[in-house]
Amino acid sequence: MDKELISNGKKKVLKPETLMMGYGYKPEWSEGAVKCPIFQTSTFVFENAKDGKEFFEMAHGVREPGTHGAGLIYSRINNPDLEILEDRLTVWDNAEACAVFDSGMAAISTAVLELLKPGDVLLSSEPIYGGTEYFFETMLAKFGIKTMNFGVQHTRQQIINMVERGGATNKLGMIFLETPANPTNCLIDIEMCVDIAKHFSTKDRKVLTALDNTFLGPVFQHPLKHGIDLVLYSATKYIGGHSDVIAGACLGSKGLVNRVKSMRSVLGSMASPLTGWLLLRSLETLKMRMTTAAQSAQEIALWLSTHPKVEKVLYLGLLKEGDPQYSIYKKQCLSPGAMISFIVNGDEQASFRFLDSLKMVKLAVSLGGTESLAEHPAAMTHSAVEPHKRKEFGIADNLVRLSVGVEATEDIIWDLDQALAQV
Ligand SMILES: *Cc1c(COP(=O)(O)O)cnc(C)c1O
């Protein structure tokens, strides 16, 4: 399937949701199969030794890929399911290139290990996903890479001052952000971060920017458009969307993604052919799933905001004009998405009682699947965050996080209502 079709001399550019049905794949490659098969194979036969030599030269970047792309060698290096998936994923973010991984953490760690070196400083927004934070603070520290943090409350100038006073002016290697932040839905200004990276870049040292776009992407937020260098995903969440696969992705320019891919080939953190195939299937319904869940979430958030047992609802669709967060929202988000957090009247016990009383919504971590999931950040996903930090981020002991799925909205509301009645 091509991105553009021509009829009677007129060009039609196809929408991303249309391209998800077949972009990057041609039925004639596989006996006319309308769907790309699973290439469950570890290695590929070369037609002759010269081909084999050239394919390795392409893999090492010393030869330009031919018209059919780089030749297939070995499934740690390349595989049709992964290559087709990568082409298809570039469509949403309008990226030059993509690399897919066996998990979101594999995508983040492989990219950061390739792009930073000992002595570099990584500036990261907070709060961020627990696994990412552990990797930054504990693993990167072992390799001599220091992490500095900033939060939603910090201005451009405060962040610049912090980097300078921390002696990192000439050492800053990357700014990493996660927005909206989990679980509070706080927004970090992407443009501001890109600007800070420019401020610290010199002629021979570019400060890179990377953004974990798991919560709104790839349908509702396009960071590359705002100047971000690298977009990262836990494809386990919305991209996979059925709570049945762990996967990740990294997108950006050809130059950066090729570097990340060479590290991936060495670490062996690529996705398996079956994972690639499952994600190709998931992408066909991505926009439908995300749009339905977001519409439902807006209704649910409004309903929760008037419920007497609910103290406060943290949802992007409830931001009001005049709030600085609202102007950031308008600049960089295309929809409030489907993640709602809310504070239940009472203490930890009260929120536990609510969670234990749910009959249809499942009590589980993770998010972005077709089924609604609820969890308790302070006791579960964010339990490793130090108590004073939890307080600073607003992760209260009575805060509940809800990932809205695609069930009937009235059924979700019915369940939330009957469980809140038990509080
Ligand atoms: C889940 C998640 C990750 C980690 O992804 P895995 O696929 O579990 O490795 C990273 N970032 C965010 C925002 C996540 O929600």
The ligand as an SDF file (V2000), in Angstrom:
LIG
                    3D

 15 15  0  0  0  0  0  0  0  0999 V2000
    4.8650    0.7720   30.8410 C   0  0  0  0  0  0  0  0  0  0  0  0
    5.6910    1.9600   30.6120 C   0  0  0  0  0  0  0  0  0  0  0  0
    7.0690    1.8590   30.3190 C   0  0  0  0  0  0  0  0  0  0  0  0
    7.7910    0.5290   30.2880 C   0  0  0  0  0  0  0  0  0  0  0  0
    7.3470   -0.2570   29.2320 O   0  0  0  0  0  0  0  0  0  0  0  0
    7.4100   -1.8690   29.2140 P   0  0  0  0  0  0  0  0  0  0  0  0
    6.7890   -2.2060   27.9240 O   0  0  0  0  0  0  0  0  0  0  0  0
    6.6600   -2.3510   30.4160 O   0  0  0  0  0  0  0  0  0  0  0  0
    8.8570   -2.2340   29.3080 O   0  0  0  0  0  0  0  0  0  0  0  0
    7.7610    3.0250   30.0640 C   0  0  0  0  0  0  0  0  0  0  0  0
    7.1530    4.2270   30.1130 N   0  0  0  0  0  0  0  0  0  0  0  0
    5.8540    4.3670   30.4040 C   0  0  0  0  0  0  0  0  0  0  0  0
    5.2460    5.7150   30.4370 C   0  0  0  0  0  0  0  0  0  0  0  0
    5.0780    3.2350   30.6710 C   0  0  0  0  0  0  0  0  0  0  0  0
    3.7840    3.3920   30.9720 O   0  0  0  0  0  0  0  0  0  0  0  0
  1  2  1  0
  2  3  1  0
  2 14  2  0
  3  4  1  0
  3 10  2  0
  4  5  1  0
  5  6  1  0
  6  7  2  0
  6  8  1  0
  6  9  1  0
 10 11  1  0
 11 12  2  0
 12 13  1  0
 12 14  1  0
 14 15  1  0
M  END
$$$$
